[in-house]
Amino acid sequence: MTATVITPSVVQKIYMPSTQRTGTPIRLVRYYLKAAKVFQDDWILLETAIGTTDNSLVDSQGIDVTSTATTQETLTYTDATDRLVCAGTNTGIVHIFVIMNEV
């Protein structure tokens, strides 16, 4: 089988408290995405999932597909194609955080 686009079943928007130290104040937002990964290298389109990719930073610490607090997968984000690729051969539920500056 071949990798395909996956749609998150849960998308939560979380506003992060922050204190300005220097520069212009920004509004930090963290998105939580939960999706079912079926094939190696399945991907999520961030524009579709959260509505924008401007100023986004993917938290690429990994994916816990077994919900054991252990990283089994890695994330790769490609801005040109707007793909957040869930690399690796593990399948199951993936939990992903995306941090961005909301403008």
MOKA-V820244 format. One record per helix or strand of 3 or more residues. SS is the DSSP state (helix for helix, strand for strand). FROM is the first residue (numbers start at 1). TO is the last residue. Records with the same first field share a line. If there is no record, write none. Layout:
SS: FROM-TO, FROM-TO
This chain:
strand: 10-15, 27-37, 42-45, 56-58, 73-78, 83-87, 92-102
helix: 46-50
